[in-house]
Amino acid sequence: MTMIDKRDTGRDAENGGRRMRLRAALRENLKRRKSQARGRADQAASTEDIEPDHRDE
């Protein structure tokens, strides 16, 4: 193994850890965004039920 090969091996391991962290962060972000969208949809549905006469035409 040359010096370059050793550095690449270290980077592969580092990139693998980074990739795992990014994957987990993206998964959590998606869950949070879905939850927010559901909350907005629920809020919009409840607002429509309460005030059906105040719609913009």
N, CA, C and O atoms as a CHARMM CRD file, in Angstrom:
* protein
*
  228
    1    1 MET  N      0.82900  -1.18500   0.00000 PROA 1      0.00000
    2    1 MET  CA     0.00000   0.00000   0.00000 PROA 1      0.00000
    3    1 MET  C      0.86900   1.24300   0.00000 PROA 1      0.00000
    4    1 MET  O      1.86800   1.32200   0.71500 PROA 1      0.00000
    5    2 THR  N      0.48400   2.18600  -0.79200 PROA 2      0.00000
    6    2 THR  CA     1.20900   3.44800  -0.80800 PROA 2      0.00000
    7    2 THR  C      0.52700   4.41600   0.14100 PROA 2      0.00000
    8    2 THR  O     -0.51900   4.11000   0.71300 PROA 2      0.00000
    9    3 MET  N      1.11400   5.55700   0.29700 PROA 3      0.00000
   10    3 MET  CA     0.55700   6.57000   1.17700 PROA 3      0.00000
   11    3 MET  C     -0.81600   7.03300   0.67400 PROA 3      0.00000
   12    3 MET  O     -1.71400   7.30000   1.47100 PROA 3      0.00000
   13    4 ILE  N     -0.97000   7.12300  -0.62200 PROA 4      0.00000
   14    4 ILE  CA    -2.24200   7.56700  -1.20200 PROA 4      0.00000
   15    4 ILE  C     -3.34200   6.55500  -0.87700 PROA 4      0.00000
   16    4 ILE  O     -4.45600   6.94800  -0.53000 PROA 4      0.00000
   17    5 ASP  N     -3.04600   5.26800  -0.98300 PROA 5      0.00000
   18    5 ASP  CA    -4.03400   4.24500  -0.69000 PROA 5      0.00000
   19    5 ASP  C     -4.50700   4.32400   0.76300 PROA 5      0.00000
   20    5 ASP  O     -5.68900   4.12200   1.04000 PROA 5      0.00000
   21    6 LYS  N     -3.60200   4.61300   1.67900 PROA 6      0.00000
   22    6 LYS  CA    -3.97500   4.71000   3.09400 PROA 6      0.00000
   23    6 LYS  C     -4.90200   5.89100   3.33200 PROA 6      0.00000
   24    6 LYS  O     -5.84700   5.79200   4.11500 PROA 6      0.00000
   25    7 ARG  N     -4.64300   6.99600   2.66900 PROA 7      0.00000
   26    7 ARG  CA    -5.50800   8.16100   2.83500 PROA 7      0.00000
   27    7 ARG  C     -6.90000   7.87600   2.26900 PROA 7      0.00000
   28    7 ARG  O     -7.90200   8.25000   2.87800 PROA 7      0.00000
   29    8 ASP  N     -6.96900   7.22900   1.13000 PROA 8      0.00000
   30    8 ASP  CA    -8.26000   6.91500   0.52500 PROA 8      0.00000
   31    8 ASP  C     -9.08100   6.00500   1.42900 PROA 8      0.00000
   32    8 ASP  O    -10.29300   6.18600   1.55100 PROA 8      0.00000
   33    9 THR  N     -8.44500   5.04200   2.05600 PROA 9      0.00000
   34    9 THR  CA    -9.14700   4.13500   2.95800 PROA 9      0.00000
   35    9 THR  C     -9.73300   4.90100   4.13100 PROA 9      0.00000
   36    9 THR  O    -10.86500   4.64800   4.54200 PROA 9      0.00000
   37   10 GLY  N     -8.96700   5.83300   4.66500 PROA 10     0.00000
   38   10 GLY  CA    -9.46200   6.67000   5.76200 PROA 10     0.00000
   39   10 GLY  C    -10.62600   7.52800   5.32800 PROA 10     0.00000
   40   10 GLY  O    -11.58400   7.70900   6.07900 PROA 10     0.00000
   41   11 ARG  N    -10.55200   8.05000   4.13700 PROA 11     0.00000
   42   11 ARG  CA   -11.63900   8.88500   3.62700 PROA 11     0.00000
   43   11 ARG  C    -12.89200   8.06300   3.36900 PROA 11     0.00000
   44   11 ARG  O    -14.00500   8.53400   3.60400 PROA 11     0.00000
   45   12 ASP  N    -12.71800   6.84600   2.89200 PROA 12     0.00000
   46   12 ASP  CA   -13.88600   5.99000   2.66000 PROA 12     0.00000
   47   12 ASP  C    -14.62400   5.74100   3.96300 PROA 12     0.00000
   48   12 ASP  O    -15.85200   5.80600   4.00900 PROA 12     0.00000
   49   13 ALA  N    -13.88200   5.45800   5.01200 PROA 13     0.00000
   50   13 ALA  CA   -14.50700   5.22700   6.30900 PROA 13     0.00000
   51   13 ALA  C    -15.16300   6.50900   6.81300 PROA 13     0.00000
   52   13 ALA  O    -16.25900   6.47700   7.37400 PROA 13     0.00000
   53   14 GLU  N    -14.49000   7.62900   6.60900 PROA 14     0.00000
   54   14 GLU  CA   -15.02500   8.91400   7.03500 PROA 14     0.00000
   55   14 GLU  C    -16.28900   9.25100   6.24800 PROA 14     0.00000
   56   14 GLU  O    -17.28100   9.70200   6.82000 PROA 14     0.00000
   57   15 ASN  N    -16.24700   9.03000   4.93900 PROA 15     0.00000
   58   15 ASN  CA   -17.40900   9.31400   4.09200 PROA 15     0.00000
   59   15 ASN  C    -18.57200   8.39000   4.43300 PROA 15     0.00000
   60   15 ASN  O    -19.73100   8.79600   4.35600 PROA 15     0.00000
   61   16 GLY  N    -18.27000   7.15800   4.80600 PROA 16     0.00000
   62   16 GLY  CA   -19.33200   6.23600   5.19500 PROA 16     0.00000
   63   16 GLY  C    -20.05300   6.72900   6.44000 PROA 16     0.00000
   64   16 GLY  O    -21.28000   6.67100   6.51200 PROA 16     0.00000
   65   17 GLY  N    -19.30100   7.21300   7.41700 PROA 17     0.00000
   66   17 GLY  CA   -19.90700   7.76900   8.62300 PROA 17     0.00000
   67   17 GLY  C    -20.69300   9.03000   8.32700 PROA 17     0.00000
   68   17 GLY  O    -21.77900   9.24500   8.86500 PROA 17     0.00000
   69   18 ARG  N    -20.13300   9.85500   7.46900 PROA 18     0.00000
   70   18 ARG  CA   -20.82000  11.08700   7.07500 PROA 18     0.00000
   71   18 ARG  C    -22.11600  10.76400   6.34400 PROA 18     0.00000
   72   18 ARG  O    -23.15100  11.39000   6.57200 PROA 18     0.00000
   73   19 ARG  N    -22.03400   9.78000   5.46700 PROA 19     0.00000
   74   19 ARG  CA   -23.21500   9.38000   4.70100 PROA 19     0.00000
   75   19 ARG  C    -24.31800   8.87200   5.63100 PROA 19     0.00000
   76   19 ARG  O    -25.49800   9.16300   5.43300 PROA 19     0.00000
   77   20 MET  N    -23.91300   8.11000   6.64700 PROA 20     0.00000
   78   20 MET  CA   -24.90500   7.59200   7.60700 PROA 20     0.00000
   79   20 MET  C    -25.55000   8.73300   8.39300 PROA 20     0.00000
   80   20 MET  O    -26.76000   8.73800   8.61900 PROA 20     0.00000
   81   21 ARG  N    -24.71900   9.70900   8.80800 PROA 21     0.00000
   82   21 ARG  CA   -25.25900  10.86400   9.55200 PROA 21     0.00000
   83   21 ARG  C    -26.20400  11.66800   8.68000 PROA 21     0.00000
   84   21 ARG  O    -27.26600  12.08900   9.13600 PROA 21     0.00000
   85   22 LEU  N    -25.82400  11.88300   7.42600 PROA 22     0.00000
   86   22 LEU  CA   -26.68700  12.63700   6.51700 PROA 22     0.00000
   87   22 LEU  C    -27.99300  11.90100   6.25800 PROA 22     0.00000
   88   22 LEU  O    -29.06100  12.51100   6.21400 PROA 22     0.00000
   89   23 ARG  N    -27.90300  10.59800   6.08900 PROA 23     0.00000
   90   23 ARG  CA   -29.10500   9.79400   5.85600 PROA 23     0.00000
   91   23 ARG  C    -30.06400   9.91300   7.04100 PROA 23     0.00000
   92   23 ARG  O    -31.27000  10.08200   6.85700 PROA 23     0.00000
   93   24 ALA  N    -29.52100   9.82500   8.25600 PROA 24     0.00000
   94   24 ALA  CA   -30.35000   9.93400   9.46000 PROA 24     0.00000
   95   24 ALA  C    -30.95000  11.33600   9.58000 PROA 24     0.00000
   96   24 ALA  O    -32.11800  11.48800   9.93700 PROA 24     0.00000
   97   25 ALA  N    -30.14800  12.35600   9.28000 PROA 25     0.00000
   98   25 ALA  CA   -30.64700  13.73100   9.35800 PROA 25     0.00000
   99   25 ALA  C    -31.75000  13.97000   8.32900 PROA 25     0.00000
  100   25 ALA  O    -32.74900  14.62300   8.63200 PROA 25     0.00000
  101   26 LEU  N    -31.57900  13.44900   7.12800 PROA 26     0.00000
  102   26 LEU  CA   -32.61200  13.61200   6.10300 PROA 26     0.00000
  103   26 LEU  C    -33.89700  12.88100   6.48600 PROA 26     0.00000
  104   26 LEU  O    -34.99900  13.37400   6.24500 PROA 26     0.00000
  105   27 ARG  N    -33.74400  11.70900   7.08200 PROA 27     0.00000
  106   27 ARG  CA   -34.91600  10.93900   7.51900 PROA 27     0.00000
  107   27 ARG  C    -35.69100  11.72300   8.58900 PROA 27     0.00000
  108   27 ARG  O    -36.91800  11.80400   8.53400 PROA 27     0.00000
  109   28 GLU  N    -34.97100  12.29600   9.55600 PROA 28     0.00000
  110   28 GLU  CA   -35.62300  13.07600  10.61100 PROA 28     0.00000
  111   28 GLU  C    -36.26900  14.32900  10.03400 PROA 28     0.00000
  112   28 GLU  O    -37.36000  14.71300  10.45600 PROA 28     0.00000
  113   29 ASN  N    -35.61400  14.96300   9.08200 PROA 29     0.00000
  114   29 ASN  CA   -36.16300  16.14800   8.44400 PROA 29     0.00000
  115   29 ASN  C    -37.45800  15.80800   7.71200 PROA 29     0.00000
  116   29 ASN  O    -38.43100  16.55900   7.78900 PROA 29     0.00000
  117   30 LEU  N    -37.47600  14.69400   7.01100 PROA 30     0.00000
  118   30 LEU  CA   -38.67500  14.27300   6.29900 PROA 30     0.00000
  119   30 LEU  C    -39.82300  14.00400   7.27000 PROA 30     0.00000
  120   30 LEU  O    -40.96000  14.40200   7.01400 PROA 30     0.00000
  121   31 LYS  N    -39.53000  13.33100   8.38100 PROA 31     0.00000
  122   31 LYS  CA   -40.56000  13.06300   9.38600 PROA 31     0.00000
  123   31 LYS  C    -41.13100  14.36800   9.93300 PROA 31     0.00000
  124   31 LYS  O    -42.34400  14.50800  10.09300 PROA 31     0.00000
  125   32 ARG  N    -40.23200  15.33300  10.22000 PROA 32     0.00000
  126   32 ARG  CA   -40.67300  16.61400  10.77000 PROA 32     0.00000
  127   32 ARG  C    -41.53700  17.36300   9.75900 PROA 32     0.00000
  128   32 ARG  O    -42.56800  17.92700  10.12600 PROA 32     0.00000
  129   33 ARG  N    -41.12800  17.37500   8.49500 PROA 33     0.00000
  130   33 ARG  CA   -41.89400  18.07400   7.46400 PROA 33     0.00000
  131   33 ARG  C    -43.25600  17.42900   7.24700 PROA 33     0.00000
  132   33 ARG  O    -44.24600  18.13400   7.05300 PROA 33     0.00000
  133   34 LYS  N    -43.32100  16.10200   7.27800 PROA 34     0.00000
  134   34 LYS  CA   -44.60400  15.41500   7.12800 PROA 34     0.00000
  135   34 LYS  C    -45.53000  15.75400   8.29300 PROA 34     0.00000
  136   34 LYS  O    -46.72300  15.99200   8.10500 PROA 34     0.00000
  137   35 SER  N    -44.96800  15.77200   9.49000 PROA 35     0.00000
  138   35 SER  CA   -45.75700  16.09300  10.67000 PROA 35     0.00000
  139   35 SER  C    -46.29600  17.52400  10.57700 PROA 35     0.00000
  140   35 SER  O    -47.45800  17.77500  10.89700 PROA 35     0.00000
  141   36 GLN  N    -45.45400  18.45500  10.14000 PROA 36     0.00000
  142   36 GLN  CA   -45.89000  19.83700   9.98600 PROA 36     0.00000
  143   36 GLN  C    -46.98900  19.94400   8.93700 PROA 36     0.00000
  144   36 GLN  O    -47.95700  20.67800   9.13400 PROA 36     0.00000
  145   37 ALA  N    -46.85600  19.22900   7.83600 PROA 37     0.00000
  146   37 ALA  CA   -47.86300  19.26500   6.77000 PROA 37     0.00000
  147   37 ALA  C    -49.18900  18.70500   7.27600 PROA 37     0.00000
  148   37 ALA  O    -50.25200  19.24500   6.97100 PROA 37     0.00000
  149   38 ARG  N    -49.12400  17.60800   8.05900 PROA 38     0.00000
  150   38 ARG  CA   -50.34800  17.04800   8.62200 PROA 38     0.00000
  151   38 ARG  C    -51.00500  18.04300   9.58200 PROA 38     0.00000
  152   38 ARG  O    -52.22800  18.18200   9.59800 PROA 38     0.00000
  153   39 GLY  N    -50.19700  18.72300  10.37200 PROA 39     0.00000
  154   39 GLY  CA   -50.72000  19.72000  11.30200 PROA 39     0.00000
  155   39 GLY  C    -51.39600  20.86500  10.57100 PROA 39     0.00000
  156   39 GLY  O    -52.46200  21.32800  10.97800 PROA 39     0.00000
  157   40 ARG  N    -50.77200  21.32700   9.48000 PROA 40     0.00000
  158   40 ARG  CA   -51.38200  22.40800   8.70300 PROA 40     0.00000
  159   40 ARG  C    -52.67800  21.94600   8.04700 PROA 40     0.00000
  160   40 ARG  O    -53.64700  22.70300   7.99300 PROA 40     0.00000
  161   41 ALA  N    -52.70600  20.71800   7.55200 PROA 41     0.00000
  162   41 ALA  CA   -53.91000  20.19100   6.91200 PROA 41     0.00000
  163   41 ALA  C    -55.03300  20.05100   7.94300 PROA 41     0.00000
  164   41 ALA  O    -56.18400  20.37900   7.65600 PROA 41     0.00000
  165   42 ASP  N    -54.70100  19.56700   9.13500 PROA 42     0.00000
  166   42 ASP  CA   -55.70200  19.43800  10.19200 PROA 42     0.00000
  167   42 ASP  C    -56.22800  20.80200  10.60800 PROA 42     0.00000
  168   42 ASP  O    -57.42500  20.97000  10.83900 PROA 42     0.00000
  169   43 GLN  N    -55.32800  21.77700  10.70400 PROA 43     0.00000
  170   43 GLN  CA   -55.73100  23.12000  11.09900 PROA 43     0.00000
  171   43 GLN  C    -56.62300  23.74300  10.02600 PROA 43     0.00000
  172   43 GLN  O    -57.61600  24.39400  10.35200 PROA 43     0.00000
  173   44 ALA  N    -56.28500  23.55500   8.76600 PROA 44     0.00000
  174   44 ALA  CA   -57.08600  24.09400   7.67000 PROA 44     0.00000
  175   44 ALA  C    -58.46400  23.44700   7.64500 PROA 44     0.00000
  176   44 ALA  O    -59.46200  24.12400   7.39800 PROA 44     0.00000
  177   45 ALA  N    -58.52800  22.14600   7.89700 PROA 45     0.00000
  178   45 ALA  CA   -59.81100  21.44300   7.91200 PROA 45     0.00000
  179   45 ALA  C    -60.67600  21.93300   9.06200 PROA 45     0.00000
  180   45 ALA  O    -61.88300  22.10600   8.89100 PROA 45     0.00000
  181   46 SER  N    -60.08900  22.16000  10.22500 PROA 46     0.00000
  182   46 SER  CA   -60.87500  22.61600  11.36800 PROA 46     0.00000
  183   46 SER  C    -61.31600  24.06300  11.16800 PROA 46     0.00000
  184   46 SER  O    -62.39400  24.44000  11.62600 PROA 46     0.00000
  185   47 THR  N    -60.50900  24.87800  10.49700 PROA 47     0.00000
  186   47 THR  CA   -60.88400  26.26400  10.21700 PROA 47     0.00000
  187   47 THR  C    -62.05100  26.30100   9.23800 PROA 47     0.00000
  188   47 THR  O    -62.95400  27.12300   9.39600 PROA 47     0.00000
  189   48 GLU  N    -62.05600  25.44800   8.25000 PROA 48     0.00000
  190   48 GLU  CA   -63.14700  25.40300   7.28700 PROA 48     0.00000
  191   48 GLU  C    -64.44400  24.98000   7.96200 PROA 48     0.00000
  192   48 GLU  O    -65.51200  25.47600   7.60300 PROA 48     0.00000
  193   49 ASP  N    -64.37400  24.08100   8.92400 PROA 49     0.00000
  194   49 ASP  CA   -65.56400  23.63500   9.63000 PROA 49     0.00000
  195   49 ASP  C    -66.14600  24.74100  10.50000 PROA 49     0.00000
  196   49 ASP  O    -67.36600  24.84100  10.63200 PROA 49     0.00000
  197   50 ILE  N    -65.30700  25.56000  11.08700 PROA 50     0.00000
  198   50 ILE  CA   -65.76100  26.60000  11.99600 PROA 50     0.00000
  199   50 ILE  C    -66.33100  27.79000  11.24900 PROA 50     0.00000
  200   50 ILE  O    -67.39100  28.28900  11.62900 PROA 50     0.00000
  201   51 GLU  N    -65.67500  28.26500  10.20300 PROA 51     0.00000
  202   51 GLU  CA   -66.08600  29.46200   9.50300 PROA 51     0.00000
  203   51 GLU  C    -66.31100  29.21300   8.00700 PROA 51     0.00000
  204   51 GLU  O    -65.52300  29.69200   7.19200 PROA 51     0.00000
  205   52 PRO  N    -67.34400  28.49300   7.62800 PROA 52     0.00000
  206   52 PRO  CA   -67.54600  28.21100   6.20500 PROA 52     0.00000
  207   52 PRO  C    -68.00700  29.42200   5.39400 PROA 52     0.00000
  208   52 PRO  O    -67.85200  29.42700   4.17300 PROA 52     0.00000
  209   53 ASP  N    -68.58200  30.47200   6.05200 PROA 53     0.00000
  210   53 ASP  CA   -69.11300  31.62800   5.34200 PROA 53     0.00000
  211   53 ASP  C    -68.05700  32.68900   5.02400 PROA 53     0.00000
  212   53 ASP  O    -68.34100  33.61600   4.26600 PROA 53     0.00000
  213   54 HSD  N    -66.86500  32.58000   5.57500 PROA 54     0.00000
  214   54 HSD  CA   -65.83700  33.59500   5.40600 PROA 54     0.00000
  215   54 HSD  C    -64.78100  33.18100   4.38600 PROA 54     0.00000
  216   54 HSD  O    -63.59000  33.37700   4.62400 PROA 54     0.00000
  217   55 ARG  N    -65.18400  32.62600   3.28400 PROA 55     0.00000
  218   55 ARG  CA   -64.24700  32.21200   2.23900 PROA 55     0.00000
  219   55 ARG  C    -64.07400  33.33700   1.21800 PROA 55     0.00000
  220   55 ARG  O    -65.01000  34.08600   0.94200 PROA 55     0.00000
  221   56 ASP  N    -62.86900  33.44500   0.66100 PROA 56     0.00000
  222   56 ASP  CA   -62.62500  34.41500  -0.39700 PROA 56     0.00000
  223   56 ASP  C    -63.22400  33.88700  -1.69000 PROA 56     0.00000
  224   56 ASP  O    -63.12900  32.69500  -1.98300 PROA 56     0.00000
  225   57 GLU  N    -63.82900  34.75900  -2.45100 PROA 57     0.00000
  226   57 GLU  CA   -64.42700  34.33000  -3.72500 PROA 57     0.00000
  227   57 GLU  C    -63.62600  34.81500  -4.88600 PROA 57     0.00000
  228   57 GLU  O    -63.97900  34.54900  -6.03500 PROA 57     0.00000
